[in-house]
Amino acid sequence: MPLTLYQRDDCQLCDQALAVLATAGAPDFVSRWIDDDAALEAQYGARVPVLREDASGRELDWPFDRAALARFLESVPV
């Protein structure tokens, strides 16, 4: 289940999302910074942090907690 976390540099909300992912024992994910990418900035600018399940394209927008993350991960196809 490849996951990508879209985030910004120096983003307090992104730091909080990383903490939720860590405490929830989330599977490995790739961090993608949107700061220097105009297309990603246009798509995710006001929404970061966003966790994306790459195969299905499903996304979990911030704010999310451990329970919301668990529901998201349970519904992701294996």
SEFIZA-3560 file (N, C-alpha, C; in Angstrom, 3 decimals):
REM SEFIZA-3560
<numar><xx>0.848</xx><yy>-1.167</yy><zz>0.000</zz><atom>N</atom></numar>
<numar><xx>0.000</xx><yy>0.000</yy><zz>0.000</zz><atom>CA</atom></numar>
<numar><xx>0.897</xx><yy>1.235</yy><zz>0.000</zz><atom>C</atom></numar>
<numar><xx>1.355</xx><yy>1.673</yy><zz>-1.148</zz><atom>N</atom></numar>
<numar><xx>2.186</xx><yy>2.893</yy><zz>-1.198</zz><atom>CA</atom></numar>
<numar><xx>1.386</xx><yy>4.127</yy><zz>-0.784</zz><atom>C</atom></numar>
<numar><xx>1.936</xx><yy>4.864</yy><zz>0.170</zz><atom>N</atom></numar>
<numar><xx>1.318</xx><yy>6.080</yy><zz>0.680</zz><atom>CA</atom></numar>
<numar><xx>2.261</xx><yy>7.259</yy><zz>0.469</zz><atom>C</atom></numar>
<numar><xx>1.677</xx><yy>8.428</yy><zz>0.218</zz><atom>N</atom></numar>
<numar><xx>2.435</xx><yy>9.661</yy><zz>0.084</zz><atom>CA</atom></numar>
<numar><xx>1.818</xx><yy>10.709</yy><zz>0.998</zz><atom>C</atom></numar>
<numar><xx>2.671</xx><yy>11.390</yy><zz>1.761</zz><atom>N</atom></numar>
<numar><xx>2.215</xx><yy>12.509</yy><zz>2.582</zz><atom>CA</atom></numar>
<numar><xx>2.679</xx><yy>13.791</yy><zz>1.909</zz><atom>C</atom></numar>
<numar><xx>1.727</xx><yy>14.583</yy><zz>1.437</zz><atom>N</atom></numar>
<numar><xx>2.034</xx><yy>15.879</yy><zz>0.836</zz><atom>CA</atom></numar>
<numar><xx>2.106</xx><yy>16.898</yy><zz>1.955</zz><atom>C</atom></numar>
<numar><xx>3.207</xx><yy>17.665</yy><zz>1.954</zz><atom>N</atom></numar>
<numar><xx>3.434</xx><yy>18.604</yy><zz>3.046</zz><atom>CA</atom></numar>
<numar><xx>4.290</xx><yy>19.780</yy><zz>2.588</zz><atom>C</atom></numar>
<numar><xx>4.479</xx><yy>20.720</yy><zz>3.492</zz><atom>N</atom></numar>
<numar><xx>5.317</xx><yy>21.893</yy><zz>3.264</zz><atom>CA</atom></numar>
<numar><xx>6.473</xx><yy>21.886</yy><zz>4.257</zz><atom>C</atom></numar>
<numar><xx>7.522</xx><yy>22.630</yy><zz>3.898</zz><atom>N</atom></numar>
<numar><xx>8.584</xx><yy>22.896</yy><zz>4.859</zz><atom>CA</atom></numar>
<numar><xx>8.037</xx><yy>23.834</yy><zz>5.925</zz><atom>C</atom></numar>
<numar><xx>8.535</xx><yy>23.711</yy><zz>7.141</zz><atom>N</atom></numar>
<numar><xx>8.153</xx><yy>24.603</yy><zz>8.246</zz><atom>CA</atom></numar>
<numar><xx>6.636</xx><yy>24.700</yy><zz>8.410</zz><atom>C</atom></numar>
<numar><xx>5.999</xx><yy>23.546</yy><zz>8.478</zz><atom>N</atom></numar>
<numar><xx>4.537</xx><yy>23.477</yy><zz>8.574</zz><atom>CA</atom></numar>
<numar><xx>4.166</xx><yy>22.789</yy><zz>9.882</zz><atom>C</atom></numar>
<numar><xx>3.610</xx><yy>23.535</yy><zz>10.814</zz><atom>N</atom></numar>
<numar><xx>3.252</xx><yy>22.976</yy><zz>12.111</zz><atom>CA</atom></numar>
<numar><xx>2.178</xx><yy>21.897</yy><zz>11.975</zz><atom>C</atom></numar>
<numar><xx>1.217</xx><yy>22.095</yy><zz>11.085</zz><atom>N</atom></numar>
<numar><xx>0.189</xx><yy>21.077</yy><zz>10.879</zz><atom>CA</atom></numar>
<numar><xx>0.795</xx><yy>19.793</yy><zz>10.317</zz><atom>C</atom></numar>
<numar><xx>1.785</xx><yy>19.943</yy><zz>9.434</zz><atom>N</atom></numar>
<numar><xx>2.461</xx><yy>18.776</yy><zz>8.875</zz><atom>CA</atom></numar>
<numar><xx>3.199</xx><yy>18.021</yy><zz>9.969</zz><atom>C</atom></numar>
<numar><xx>3.813</xx><yy>18.750</yy><zz>10.884</zz><atom>N</atom></numar>
<numar><xx>4.490</xx><yy>18.114</yy><zz>12.016</zz><atom>CA</atom></numar>
<numar><xx>3.492</xx><yy>17.348</yy><zz>12.876</zz><atom>C</atom></numar>
<numar><xx>2.310</xx><yy>17.910</yy><zz>13.059</zz><atom>N</atom></numar>
<numar><xx>1.279</xx><yy>17.229</yy><zz>13.835</zz><atom>CA</atom></numar>
<numar><xx>0.809</xx><yy>15.962</yy><zz>13.121</zz><atom>C</atom></numar>
<numar><xx>0.661</xx><yy>16.047</yy><zz>11.809</zz><atom>N</atom></numar>
<numar><xx>0.261</xx><yy>14.868</yy><zz>11.033</zz><atom>CA</atom></numar>
<numar><xx>1.318</xx><yy>13.776</yy><zz>11.134</zz><atom>C</atom></numar>
<numar><xx>2.579</xx><yy>14.161</yy><zz>11.058</zz><atom>N</atom></numar>
<numar><xx>3.658</xx><yy>13.179</yy><zz>11.200</zz><atom>CA</atom></numar>
<numar><xx>3.601</xx><yy>12.502</yy><zz>12.562</zz><atom>C</atom></numar>
<numar><xx>3.276</xx><yy>13.250</yy><zz>13.587</zz><atom>N</atom></numar>
<numar><xx>3.162</xx><yy>12.679</yy><zz>14.931</zz><atom>CA</atom></numar>
<numar><xx>2.010</xx><yy>11.677</yy><zz>15.001</zz><atom>C</atom></numar>
<numar><xx>0.885</xx><yy>12.007</yy><zz>14.390</zz><atom>N</atom></numar>
<numar><xx>-0.255</xx><yy>11.073</yy><zz>14.367</zz><atom>CA</atom></numar>
<numar><xx>0.137</xx><yy>9.797</yy><zz>13.631</zz><atom>C</atom></numar>
<numar><xx>0.793</xx><yy>9.943</yy><zz>12.482</zz><atom>N</atom></numar>
<numar><xx>1.220</xx><yy>8.776</yy><zz>11.714</zz><atom>CA</atom></numar>
<numar><xx>2.174</xx><yy>7.902</yy><zz>12.523</zz><atom>C</atom></numar>
<numar><xx>3.074</xx><yy>8.534</yy><zz>13.243</zz><atom>N</atom></numar>
<numar><xx>4.052</xx><yy>7.785</yy><zz>14.032</zz><atom>CA</atom></numar>
<numar><xx>3.387</xx><yy>7.063</yy><zz>15.199</zz><atom>C</atom></numar>
<numar><xx>2.540</xx><yy>7.755</yy><zz>15.942</zz><atom>N</atom></numar>
<numar><xx>1.921</xx><yy>7.134</yy><zz>17.110</zz><atom>CA</atom></numar>
<numar><xx>0.910</xx><yy>6.062</yy><zz>16.719</zz><atom>C</atom></numar>
<numar><xx>0.352</xx><yy>6.175</yy><zz>15.519</zz><atom>N</atom></numar>
<numar><xx>-0.625</xx><yy>5.188</yy><zz>15.050</zz><atom>CA</atom></numar>
<numar><xx>0.052</xx><yy>3.973</yy><zz>14.426</zz><atom>C</atom></numar>
<numar><xx>1.371</xx><yy>4.034</yy><zz>14.260</zz><atom>N</atom></numar>
<numar><xx>2.068</xx><yy>2.920</yy><zz>13.634</zz><atom>CA</atom></numar>
<numar><xx>1.703</xx><yy>2.761</yy><zz>12.176</zz><atom>C</atom></numar>
<numar><xx>1.523</xx><yy>3.874</yy><zz>11.490</zz><atom>N</atom></numar>
<numar><xx>1.145</xx><yy>3.845</yy><zz>10.069</zz><atom>CA</atom></numar>
<numar><xx>2.226</xx><yy>3.148</yy><zz>9.246</zz><atom>C</atom></numar>
<numar><xx>1.822</xx><yy>2.537</yy><zz>8.147</zz><atom>N</atom></numar>
<numar><xx>2.813</xx><yy>1.914</yy><zz>7.270</zz><atom>CA</atom></numar>
<numar><xx>3.763</xx><yy>2.972</yy><zz>6.705</zz><atom>C</atom></numar>
<numar><xx>4.853</xx><yy>2.506</yy><zz>6.137</zz><atom>N</atom></numar>
<numar><xx>5.813</xx><yy>3.432</yy><zz>5.532</zz><atom>CA</atom></numar>
<numar><xx>5.126</xx><yy>4.305</yy><zz>4.484</zz><atom>C</atom></numar>
<numar><xx>5.610</xx><yy>5.515</yy><zz>4.364</zz><atom>N</atom></numar>
<numar><xx>5.085</xx><yy>6.459</yy><zz>3.381</zz><atom>CA</atom></numar>
<numar><xx>6.232</xx><yy>7.313</yy><zz>2.871</zz><atom>C</atom></numar>
<numar><xx>5.985</xx><yy>7.946</yy><zz>1.737</zz><atom>N</atom></numar>
<numar><xx>6.943</xx><yy>8.867</yy><zz>1.137</zz><atom>CA</atom></numar>
<numar><xx>6.469</xx><yy>10.282</yy><zz>1.438</zz><atom>C</atom></numar>
<numar><xx>7.378</xx><yy>11.150</yy><zz>1.852</zz><atom>N</atom></numar>
<numar><xx>7.042</xx><yy>12.557</yy><zz>2.049</zz><atom>CA</atom></numar>
<numar><xx>7.308</xx><yy>13.306</yy><zz>0.759</zz><atom>C</atom></numar>
<numar><xx>6.361</xx><yy>14.140</yy><zz>0.373</zz><atom>N</atom></numar>
<numar><xx>6.496</xx><yy>14.945</yy><zz>-0.838</zz><atom>CA</atom></numar>
<numar><xx>6.236</xx><yy>16.396</yy><zz>-0.461</zz><atom>C</atom></numar>
<numar><xx>7.233</xx><yy>17.241</yy><zz>-0.667</zz><atom>N</atom></numar>
<numar><xx>7.085</xx><yy>18.662</yy><zz>-0.343</zz><atom>CA</atom></numar>
<numar><xx>6.568</xx><yy>19.394</yy><zz>-1.564</zz><atom>C</atom></numar>
<numar><xx>5.549</xx><yy>20.219</yy><zz>-1.349</zz><atom>N</atom></numar>
<numar><xx>4.890</xx><yy>20.895</yy><zz>-2.464</zz><atom>CA</atom></numar>
<numar><xx>5.450</xx><yy>22.287</yy><zz>-2.725</zz><atom>C</atom></numar>
<numar><xx>6.329</xx><yy>22.780</yy><zz>-1.872</zz><atom>N</atom></numar>
<numar><xx>6.766</xx><yy>24.177</yy><zz>-1.915</zz><atom>CA</atom></numar>
<numar><xx>7.291</xx><yy>24.643</yy><zz>-3.271</zz><atom>C</atom></numar>
<numar><xx>8.085</xx><yy>23.829</yy><zz>-3.936</zz><atom>N</atom></numar>
<numar><xx>8.723</xx><yy>24.261</yy><zz>-5.182</zz><atom>CA</atom></numar>
<numar><xx>8.133</xx><yy>23.600</yy><zz>-6.416</zz><atom>C</atom></numar>
<numar><xx>6.904</xx><yy>23.134</yy><zz>-6.327</zz><atom>N</atom></numar>
<numar><xx>6.249</xx><yy>22.460</yy><zz>-7.444</zz><atom>CA</atom></numar>
<numar><xx>4.906</xx><yy>23.146</yy><zz>-7.692</zz><atom>C</atom></numar>
<numar><xx>4.814</xx><yy>23.897</yy><zz>-8.772</zz><atom>N</atom></numar>
<numar><xx>3.614</xx><yy>24.696</yy><zz>-9.043</zz><atom>CA</atom></numar>
<numar><xx>2.364</xx><yy>23.823</yy><zz>-9.161</zz><atom>C</atom></numar>
<numar><xx>2.483</xx><yy>22.667</yy><zz>-9.785</zz><atom>N</atom></numar>
<numar><xx>1.317</xx><yy>21.790</yy><zz>-9.952</zz><atom>CA</atom></numar>
<numar><xx>0.842</xx><yy>21.251</yy><zz>-8.607</zz><atom>C</atom></numar>
<numar><xx>1.785</xx><yy>20.803</yy><zz>-7.779</zz><atom>N</atom></numar>
<numar><xx>1.403</xx><yy>20.300</yy><zz>-6.461</zz><atom>CA</atom></numar>
<numar><xx>0.879</xx><yy>21.427</yy><zz>-5.576</zz><atom>C</atom></numar>
<numar><xx>1.467</xx><yy>22.602</yy><zz>-5.696</zz><atom>N</atom></numar>
<numar><xx>0.998</xx><yy>23.768</yy><zz>-4.934</zz><atom>CA</atom></numar>
<numar><xx>-0.451</xx><yy>24.082</yy><zz>-5.301</zz><atom>C</atom></numar>
<numar><xx>-0.764</xx><yy>24.030</yy><zz>-6.596</zz><atom>N</atom></numar>
<numar><xx>-2.130</xx><yy>24.312</yy><zz>-7.042</zz><atom>CA</atom></numar>
<numar><xx>-3.108</xx><yy>23.255</yy><zz>-6.522</zz><atom>C</atom></numar>
<numar><xx>-2.685</xx><yy>22.000</yy><zz>-6.489</zz><atom>N</atom></numar>
<numar><xx>-3.558</xx><yy>20.916</yy><zz>-6.074</zz><atom>CA</atom></numar>
<numar><xx>-3.710</xx><yy>20.809</yy><zz>-4.563</zz><atom>C</atom></numar>
<numar><xx>-2.620</xx><yy>21.014</yy><zz>-3.829</zz><atom>N</atom></numar>
<numar><xx>-2.619</xx><yy>20.747</yy><zz>-2.396</zz><atom>CA</atom></numar>
<numar><xx>-2.373</xx><yy>21.965</yy><zz>-1.515</zz><atom>C</atom></numar>
<numar><xx>-2.118</xx><yy>23.119</yy><zz>-2.090</zz><atom>N</atom></numar>
<numar><xx>-1.677</xx><yy>24.290</yy><zz>-1.341</zz><atom>CA</atom></numar>
<numar><xx>-2.422</xx><yy>24.580</yy><zz>-0.058</zz><atom>C</atom></numar>
<numar><xx>-3.730</xx><yy>24.669</yy><zz>-0.104</zz><atom>N</atom></numar>
<numar><xx>-4.510</xx><yy>25.019</yy><zz>1.085</zz><atom>CA</atom></numar>
<numar><xx>-4.892</xx><yy>23.792</yy><zz>1.902</zz><atom>C</atom></numar>
<numar><xx>-4.587</xx><yy>22.598</yy><zz>1.390</zz><atom>N</atom></numar>
<numar><xx>-5.060</xx><yy>21.370</yy><zz>2.029</zz><atom>CA</atom></numar>
<numar><xx>-3.997</xx><yy>20.638</yy><zz>2.844</zz><atom>C</atom></numar>
<numar><xx>-2.729</xx><yy>20.939</yy><zz>2.658</zz><atom>N</atom></numar>
<numar><xx>-1.693</xx><yy>20.151</yy><zz>3.318</zz><atom>CA</atom></numar>
<numar><xx>-1.822</xx><yy>20.247</yy><zz>4.830</zz><atom>C</atom></numar>
<numar><xx>-1.477</xx><yy>19.176</yy><zz>5.500</zz><atom>N</atom></numar>
<numar><xx>-0.975</xx><yy>17.912</yy><zz>4.991</zz><atom>CA</atom></numar>
<numar><xx>-2.102</xx><yy>17.010</yy><zz>4.470</zz><atom>C</atom></numar>
<numar><xx>-1.769</xx><yy>16.242</yy><zz>3.447</zz><atom>N</atom></numar>
<numar><xx>-2.711</xx><yy>15.298</yy><zz>2.848</zz><atom>CA</atom></numar>
<numar><xx>-2.001</xx><yy>13.957</yy><zz>2.697</zz><atom>C</atom></numar>
<numar><xx>-2.635</xx><yy>12.897</yy><zz>3.180</zz><atom>N</atom></numar>
<numar><xx>-2.113</xx><yy>11.545</yy><zz>3.003</zz><atom>CA</atom></numar>
<numar><xx>-2.854</xx><yy>10.921</yy><zz>1.832</zz><atom>C</atom></numar>
<numar><xx>-2.090</xx><yy>10.408</yy><zz>0.860</zz><atom>N</atom></numar>
<numar><xx>-2.683</xx><yy>9.844</yy><zz>-0.362</zz><atom>CA</atom></numar>
<numar><xx>-2.286</xx><yy>8.389</yy><zz>-0.490</zz><atom>C</atom></numar>
<numar><xx>-3.273</xx><yy>7.559</yy><zz>-0.786</zz><atom>N</atom></numar>
<numar><xx>-3.014</xx><yy>6.161</yy><zz>-1.112</zz><atom>CA</atom></numar>
<numar><xx>-2.849</xx><yy>6.123</yy><zz>-2.623</zz><atom>C</atom></numar>
<numar><xx>-1.649</xx><yy>5.831</yy><zz>-3.074</zz><atom>N</atom></numar>
<numar><xx>-1.285</xx><yy>6.049</yy><zz>-4.464</zz><atom>CA</atom></numar>
<numar><xx>-2.052</xx><yy>5.181</yy><zz>-5.463</zz><atom>C</atom></numar>
<numar><xx>-2.310</xx><yy>3.927</yy><zz>-5.140</zz><atom>N</atom></numar>
<numar><xx>-2.962</xx><yy>3.037</yy><zz>-6.105</zz><atom>CA</atom></numar>
<numar><xx>-4.392</xx><yy>3.471</yy><zz>-6.416</zz><atom>C</atom></numar>
<numar><xx>-5.142</xx><yy>3.818</yy><zz>-5.388</zz><atom>N</atom></numar>
<numar><xx>-6.549</xx><yy>4.177</yy><zz>-5.588</zz><atom>CA</atom></numar>
<numar><xx>-6.749</xx><yy>5.673</yy><zz>-5.795</zz><atom>C</atom></numar>
<numar><xx>-5.775</xx><yy>6.488</yy><zz>-5.336</zz><atom>N</atom></numar>
<numar><xx>-5.924</xx><yy>7.938</yy><zz>-5.410</zz><atom>CA</atom></numar>
<numar><xx>-6.737</xx><yy>8.523</yy><zz>-4.270</zz><atom>C</atom></numar>
<numar><xx>-7.157</xx><yy>7.683</yy><zz>-3.328</zz><atom>N</atom></numar>
<numar><xx>-7.911</xx><yy>8.189</yy><zz>-2.179</zz><atom>CA</atom></numar>
<numar><xx>-7.016</xx><yy>9.059</yy><zz>-1.317</zz><atom>C</atom></numar>
<numar><xx>-7.614</xx><yy>10.092</yy><zz>-0.733</zz><atom>N</atom></numar>
<numar><xx>-6.851</xx><yy>11.036</yy><zz>0.074</zz><atom>CA</atom></numar>
<numar><xx>-7.531</xx><yy>11.280</yy><zz>1.411</zz><atom>C</atom></numar>
<numar><xx>-6.688</xx><yy>11.498</yy><zz>2.408</zz><atom>N</atom></numar>
<numar><xx>-7.142</xx><yy>11.839</yy><zz>3.750</zz><atom>CA</atom></numar>
<numar><xx>-6.584</xx><yy>13.214</yy><zz>4.077</zz><atom>C</atom></numar>
<numar><xx>-7.468</xx><yy>14.196</yy><zz>4.131</zz><atom>N</atom></numar>
<numar><xx>-7.064</xx><yy>15.574</yy><zz>4.410</zz><atom>CA</atom></numar>
<numar><xx>-6.936</xx><yy>15.796</yy><zz>5.908</zz><atom>C</atom></numar>
<numar><xx>-6.060</xx><yy>16.716</yy><zz>6.266</zz><atom>N</atom></numar>
<numar><xx>-5.936</xx><yy>17.170</yy><zz>7.630</zz><atom>CA</atom></numar>
<numar><xx>-7.141</xx><yy>18.023</yy><zz>7.963</zz><atom>C</atom></numar>
<numar><xx>-7.682</xx><yy>17.986</yy><zz>9.153</zz><atom>N</atom></numar>
<numar><xx>-7.150</xx><yy>17.282</yy><zz>10.317</zz><atom>CA</atom></numar>
<numar><xx>-7.631</xx><yy>15.839</yy><zz>10.358</zz><atom>C</atom></numar>
<numar><xx>-6.729</xx><yy>14.960</yy><zz>10.789</zz><atom>N</atom></numar>
<numar><xx>-7.113</xx><yy>13.573</yy><zz>11.048</zz><atom>CA</atom></numar>
<numar><xx>-6.447</xx><yy>13.121</yy><zz>12.342</zz><atom>C</atom></numar>
<numar><xx>-7.112</xx><yy>12.185</yy><zz>12.997</zz><atom>N</atom></numar>
<numar><xx>-6.577</xx><yy>11.620</yy><zz>14.226</zz><atom>CA</atom></numar>
<numar><xx>-6.329</xx><yy>10.136</yy><zz>13.994</zz><atom>C</atom></numar>
<numar><xx>-5.936</xx><yy>9.441</yy><zz>15.056</zz><atom>N</atom></numar>
<numar><xx>-5.622</xx><yy>8.012</yy><zz>14.922</zz><atom>CA</atom></numar>
<numar><xx>-6.823</xx><yy>7.222</yy><zz>14.428</zz><atom>C</atom></numar>
<numar><xx>-8.018</xx><yy>7.553</yy><zz>14.909</zz><atom>N</atom></numar>
<numar><xx>-9.220</xx><yy>6.819</yy><zz>14.508</zz><atom>CA</atom></numar>
<numar><xx>-9.527</xx><yy>7.032</yy><zz>13.027</zz><atom>C</atom></numar>
<numar><xx>-9.442</xx><yy>8.272</yy><zz>12.570</zz><atom>N</atom></numar>
<numar><xx>-9.692</xx><yy>8.564</yy><zz>11.156</zz><atom>CA</atom></numar>
<numar><xx>-8.644</xx><yy>7.898</yy><zz>10.276</zz><atom>C</atom></numar>
<numar><xx>-7.397</xx><yy>7.912</yy><zz>10.729</zz><atom>N</atom></numar>
<numar><xx>-6.330</xx><yy>7.257</yy><zz>9.986</zz><atom>CA</atom></numar>
<numar><xx>-6.575</xx><yy>5.753</yy><zz>9.899</zz><atom>C</atom></numar>
<numar><xx>-6.989</xx><yy>5.147</yy><zz>11.000</zz><atom>N</atom></numar>
<numar><xx>-7.273</xx><yy>3.708</yy><zz>11.003</zz><atom>CA</atom></numar>
<numar><xx>-8.396</xx><yy>3.369</yy><zz>10.032</zz><atom>C</atom></numar>
<numar><xx>-9.457</xx><yy>4.174</yy><zz>10.027</zz><atom>N</atom></numar>
<numar><xx>-10.568</xx><yy>3.937</yy><zz>9.083</zz><atom>CA</atom></numar>
<numar><xx>-10.086</xx><yy>4.057</yy><zz>7.643</zz><atom>C</atom></numar>
<numar><xx>-9.256</xx><yy>5.067</yy><zz>7.375</zz><atom>N</atom></numar>
<numar><xx>-8.717</xx><yy>5.280</yy><zz>6.031</zz><atom>CA</atom></numar>
<numar><xx>-7.886</xx><yy>4.079</yy><zz>5.599</zz><atom>C</atom></numar>
<numar><xx>-7.000</xx><yy>3.625</yy><zz>6.473</zz><atom>N</atom></numar>
<numar><xx>-6.108</xx><yy>2.512</yy><zz>6.129</zz><atom>CA</atom></numar>
<numar><xx>-6.864</xx><yy>1.202</yy><zz>5.995</zz><atom>C</atom></numar>
<numar><xx>-7.910</xx><yy>0.997</yy><zz>6.780</zz><atom>N</atom></numar>
<numar><xx>-8.721</xx><yy>-0.223</yy><zz>6.677</zz><atom>CA</atom></numar>
<numar><xx>-9.441</xx><yy>-0.317</yy><zz>5.354</zz><atom>C</atom></numar>
<numar><xx>-9.810</xx><yy>0.823</yy><zz>4.797</zz><atom>N</atom></numar>
<numar><xx>-10.591</xx><yy>0.829</yy><zz>3.554</zz><atom>CA</atom></numar>
<numar><xx>-9.700</xx><yy>0.846</yy><zz>2.310</zz><atom>C</atom></numar>
<numar><xx>-8.392</xx><yy>0.848</yy><zz>2.502</zz><atom>N</atom></numar>
<numar><xx>-7.475</xx><yy>0.842</yy><zz>1.375</zz><atom>CA</atom></numar>
<numar><xx>-7.301</xx><yy>-0.592</yy><zz>0.901</zz><atom>C</atom></numar>
<numar><xx>-7.452</xx><yy>-0.829</yy><zz>-0.410</zz><atom>N</atom></numar>
<numar><xx>-7.263</xx><yy>-2.183</yy><zz>-0.915</zz><atom>CA</atom></numar>
<numar><xx>-5.819</xx><yy>-2.636</yy><zz>-0.713</zz><atom>C</atom></numar>
<numar><xx>-5.648</xx><yy>-3.901</yy><zz>-0.373</zz><atom>N</atom></numar>
<numar><xx>-4.307</xx><yy>-4.449</yy><zz>-0.138</zz><atom>CA</atom></numar>
<numar><xx>-3.722</xx><yy>-4.968</yy><zz>-1.422</zz><atom>C</atom></numar>
//
